[in-house]
Amino acid sequence: MVRTQIYLTEEEKAGLESAALAQGKRQSVIIRKAIDDLLAHQATANKTEILNEIAGIWADRKDVPNIRAMRAGWRRRPVR
């Protein structure tokens, strides 16, 4: 782990102390959990943003086969 310092407002510090006491955890554990949650949310948001940006980028291409028609063919059972 890496040691770091942060500045908190009086309200933030009081809230952190209260949460630590209520949960029976150290303040550092609560801070790390909050950071982990933030980073996980950010990673998910970034993936969603990327998917939204690339969605439909080939929609107007005429040289790409009709995927729906191809998939429909995959569902057909072979004739025996």
PyMOL commands that place a pseudoatom at each C-alpha (Angstrom):
pseudoatom trace, name=CA, resn=MET, resi=1, chain=A, elem=C, hetatm=0, pos=[0.000, 0.000, 0.000]
pseudoatom trace, name=CA, resn=VAL, resi=2, chain=A, elem=C, hetatm=0, pos=[0.990, 3.590, -0.533]
pseudoatom trace, name=CA, resn=ARG, resi=3, chain=A, elem=C, hetatm=0, pos=[0.528, 6.212, 2.144]
pseudoatom trace, name=CA, resn=THR, resi=4, chain=A, elem=C, hetatm=0, pos=[-1.222, 9.418, 1.117]
pseudoatom trace, name=CA, resn=GLN, resi=5, chain=A, elem=C, hetatm=0, pos=[-2.733, 12.464, 2.747]
pseudoatom trace, name=CA, resn=ILE, resi=6, chain=A, elem=C, hetatm=0, pos=[-5.993, 14.201, 1.981]
pseudoatom trace, name=CA, resn=TYR, resi=7, chain=A, elem=C, hetatm=0, pos=[-7.730, 17.261, 3.308]
pseudoatom trace, name=CA, resn=LEU, resi=8, chain=A, elem=C, hetatm=0, pos=[-11.331, 16.909, 4.466]
pseudoatom trace, name=CA, resn=THR, resi=9, chain=A, elem=C, hetatm=0, pos=[-13.830, 19.509, 5.501]
pseudoatom trace, name=CA, resn=GLU, resi=10, chain=A, elem=C, hetatm=0, pos=[-15.017, 19.385, 9.108]
pseudoatom trace, name=CA, resn=GLU, resi=11, chain=A, elem=C, hetatm=0, pos=[-18.311, 17.908, 7.899]
pseudoatom trace, name=CA, resn=GLU, resi=12, chain=A, elem=C, hetatm=0, pos=[-16.573, 15.212, 5.840]
pseudoatom trace, name=CA, resn=LYS, resi=13, chain=A, elem=C, hetatm=0, pos=[-14.325, 14.273, 8.763]
pseudoatom trace, name=CA, resn=ALA, resi=14, chain=A, elem=C, hetatm=0, pos=[-17.278, 14.085, 11.164]
pseudoatom trace, name=CA, resn=GLY, resi=15, chain=A, elem=C, hetatm=0, pos=[-19.256, 11.975, 8.694]
pseudoatom trace, name=CA, resn=LEU, resi=16, chain=A, elem=C, hetatm=0, pos=[-16.305, 9.635, 8.168]
pseudoatom trace, name=CA, resn=GLU, resi=17, chain=A, elem=C, hetatm=0, pos=[-15.805, 9.217, 11.905]
pseudoatom trace, name=CA, resn=SER, resi=18, chain=A, elem=C, hetatm=0, pos=[-19.513, 8.537, 12.358]
pseudoatom trace, name=CA, resn=ALA, resi=19, chain=A, elem=C, hetatm=0, pos=[-19.591, 5.974, 9.546]
pseudoatom trace, name=CA, resn=ALA, resi=20, chain=A, elem=C, hetatm=0, pos=[-16.497, 4.226, 10.911]
pseudoatom trace, name=CA, resn=LEU, resi=21, chain=A, elem=C, hetatm=0, pos=[-17.997, 4.043, 14.376]
pseudoatom trace, name=CA, resn=ALA, resi=22, chain=A, elem=C, hetatm=0, pos=[-21.363, 2.813, 13.076]
pseudoatom trace, name=CA, resn=GLN, resi=23, chain=A, elem=C, hetatm=0, pos=[-19.771, 0.134, 10.874]
pseudoatom trace, name=CA, resn=GLY, resi=24, chain=A, elem=C, hetatm=0, pos=[-17.094, -0.856, 13.364]
pseudoatom trace, name=CA, resn=LYS, resi=25, chain=A, elem=C, hetatm=0, pos=[-14.386, -0.291, 10.763]
pseudoatom trace, name=CA, resn=ARG, resi=26, chain=A, elem=C, hetatm=0, pos=[-11.350, 1.914, 10.523]
pseudoatom trace, name=CA, resn=GLN, resi=27, chain=A, elem=C, hetatm=0, pos=[-11.678, 5.161, 8.613]
pseudoatom trace, name=CA, resn=SER, resi=28, chain=A, elem=C, hetatm=0, pos=[-8.964, 4.035, 6.197]
pseudoatom trace, name=CA, resn=VAL, resi=29, chain=A, elem=C, hetatm=0, pos=[-10.985, 0.924, 5.283]
pseudoatom trace, name=CA, resn=ILE, resi=30, chain=A, elem=C, hetatm=0, pos=[-14.050, 3.032, 4.533]
pseudoatom trace, name=CA, resn=ILE, resi=31, chain=A, elem=C, hetatm=0, pos=[-12.007, 5.459, 2.417]
pseudoatom trace, name=CA, resn=ARG, resi=32, chain=A, elem=C, hetatm=0, pos=[-10.425, 2.623, 0.400]
pseudoatom trace, name=CA, resn=LYS, resi=33, chain=A, elem=C, hetatm=0, pos=[-13.843, 1.022, -0.155]
pseudoatom trace, name=CA, resn=ALA, resi=34, chain=A, elem=C, hetatm=0, pos=[-15.259, 4.336, -1.388]
pseudoatom trace, name=CA, resn=ILE, resi=35, chain=A, elem=C, hetatm=0, pos=[-12.333, 4.735, -3.787]
pseudoatom trace, name=CA, resn=ASP, resi=36, chain=A, elem=C, hetatm=0, pos=[-12.739, 1.148, -5.050]
pseudoatom trace, name=CA, resn=ASP, resi=37, chain=A, elem=C, hetatm=0, pos=[-16.452, 1.764, -5.647]
pseudoatom trace, name=CA, resn=LEU, resi=38, chain=A, elem=C, hetatm=0, pos=[-15.696, 4.997, -7.509]
pseudoatom trace, name=CA, resn=LEU, resi=39, chain=A, elem=C, hetatm=0, pos=[-13.113, 3.324, -9.732]
pseudoatom trace, name=CA, resn=ALA, resi=40, chain=A, elem=C, hetatm=0, pos=[-15.418, 0.377, -10.492]
pseudoatom trace, name=CA, resn=HIS, resi=41, chain=A, elem=C, hetatm=0, pos=[-18.230, 2.761, -11.406]
pseudoatom trace, name=CA, resn=GLN, resi=42, chain=A, elem=C, hetatm=0, pos=[-15.887, 4.813, -13.579]
pseudoatom trace, name=CA, resn=ALA, resi=43, chain=A, elem=C, hetatm=0, pos=[-14.670, 1.704, -15.412]
pseudoatom trace, name=CA, resn=THR, resi=44, chain=A, elem=C, hetatm=0, pos=[-18.253, 0.635, -16.096]
pseudoatom trace, name=CA, resn=ALA, resi=45, chain=A, elem=C, hetatm=0, pos=[-19.184, 4.141, -17.245]
pseudoatom trace, name=CA, resn=ASN, resi=46, chain=A, elem=C, hetatm=0, pos=[-16.172, 4.206, -19.592]
pseudoatom trace, name=CA, resn=LYS, resi=47, chain=A, elem=C, hetatm=0, pos=[-17.154, 0.866, -21.140]
pseudoatom trace, name=CA, resn=THR, resi=48, chain=A, elem=C, hetatm=0, pos=[-20.737, 2.038, -21.589]
pseudoatom trace, name=CA, resn=GLU, resi=49, chain=A, elem=C, hetatm=0, pos=[-19.542, 5.279, -23.175]
pseudoatom trace, name=CA, resn=ILE, resi=50, chain=A, elem=C, hetatm=0, pos=[-17.303, 3.395, -25.596]
pseudoatom trace, name=CA, resn=LEU, resi=51, chain=A, elem=C, hetatm=0, pos=[-20.099, 0.995, -26.544]
pseudoatom trace, name=CA, resn=ASN, resi=52, chain=A, elem=C, hetatm=0, pos=[-22.455, 3.915, -27.136]
pseudoatom trace, name=CA, resn=GLU, resi=53, chain=A, elem=C, hetatm=0, pos=[-19.875, 5.597, -29.356]
pseudoatom trace, name=CA, resn=ILE, resi=54, chain=A, elem=C, hetatm=0, pos=[-19.302, 2.540, -31.542]
pseudoatom trace, name=CA, resn=ALA, resi=55, chain=A, elem=C, hetatm=0, pos=[-22.892, 1.303, -31.694]
pseudoatom trace, name=CA, resn=GLY, resi=56, chain=A, elem=C, hetatm=0, pos=[-24.126, 1.293, -35.257]
pseudoatom trace, name=CA, resn=ILE, resi=57, chain=A, elem=C, hetatm=0, pos=[-20.883, 2.474, -36.853]
pseudoatom trace, name=CA, resn=TRP, resi=58, chain=A, elem=C, hetatm=0, pos=[-21.359, 0.007, -39.708]
pseudoatom trace, name=CA, resn=ALA, resi=59, chain=A, elem=C, hetatm=0, pos=[-25.090, 0.566, -40.083]
pseudoatom trace, name=CA, resn=ASP, resi=60, chain=A, elem=C, hetatm=0, pos=[-24.744, 2.445, -43.383]
pseudoatom trace, name=CA, resn=ARG, resi=61, chain=A, elem=C, hetatm=0, pos=[-22.184, 0.106, -44.949]
pseudoatom trace, name=CA, resn=LYS, resi=62, chain=A, elem=C, hetatm=0, pos=[-23.411, -1.712, -48.056]
pseudoatom trace, name=CA, resn=ASP, resi=63, chain=A, elem=C, hetatm=0, pos=[-20.498, -4.155, -48.365]
pseudoatom trace, name=CA, resn=VAL, resi=64, chain=A, elem=C, hetatm=0, pos=[-21.316, -6.022, -45.134]
pseudoatom trace, name=CA, resn=PRO, resi=65, chain=A, elem=C, hetatm=0, pos=[-23.604, -9.085, -45.286]
pseudoatom trace, name=CA, resn=ASN, resi=66, chain=A, elem=C, hetatm=0, pos=[-27.017, -8.993, -43.650]
pseudoatom trace, name=CA, resn=ILE, resi=67, chain=A, elem=C, hetatm=0, pos=[-26.252, -10.430, -40.238]
pseudoatom trace, name=CA, resn=ARG, resi=68, chain=A, elem=C, hetatm=0, pos=[-29.900, -11.034, -39.339]
pseudoatom trace, name=CA, resn=ALA, resi=69, chain=A, elem=C, hetatm=0, pos=[-30.378, -13.141, -42.440]
pseudoatom trace, name=CA, resn=MET, resi=70, chain=A, elem=C, hetatm=0, pos=[-27.203, -15.062, -41.638]
pseudoatom trace, name=CA, resn=ARG, resi=71, chain=A, elem=C, hetatm=0, pos=[-28.334, -15.722, -38.069]
pseudoatom trace, name=CA, resn=ALA, resi=72, chain=A, elem=C, hetatm=0, pos=[-31.761, -16.861, -39.242]
pseudoatom trace, name=CA, resn=GLY, resi=73, chain=A, elem=C, hetatm=0, pos=[-29.981, -19.469, -41.317]
pseudoatom trace, name=CA, resn=TRP, resi=74, chain=A, elem=C, hetatm=0, pos=[-28.061, -20.666, -38.301]
pseudoatom trace, name=CA, resn=ARG, resi=75, chain=A, elem=C, hetatm=0, pos=[-31.275, -21.466, -36.466]
pseudoatom trace, name=CA, resn=ARG, resi=76, chain=A, elem=C, hetatm=0, pos=[-32.646, -23.693, -39.208]
pseudoatom trace, name=CA, resn=ARG, resi=77, chain=A, elem=C, hetatm=0, pos=[-32.260, -27.361, -38.592]
pseudoatom trace, name=CA, resn=PRO, resi=78, chain=A, elem=C, hetatm=0, pos=[-30.452, -29.349, -41.243]
pseudoatom trace, name=CA, resn=VAL, resi=79, chain=A, elem=C, hetatm=0, pos=[-32.662, -31.392, -43.539]
pseudoatom trace, name=CA, resn=ARG, resi=80, chain=A, elem=C, hetatm=0, pos=[-32.199, -35.122, -43.049]
for i in range(1, 80): cmd.bond("trace and resi %d" % i, "trace and resi %d" % (i + 1))
show_as sticks, trace
zoom trace
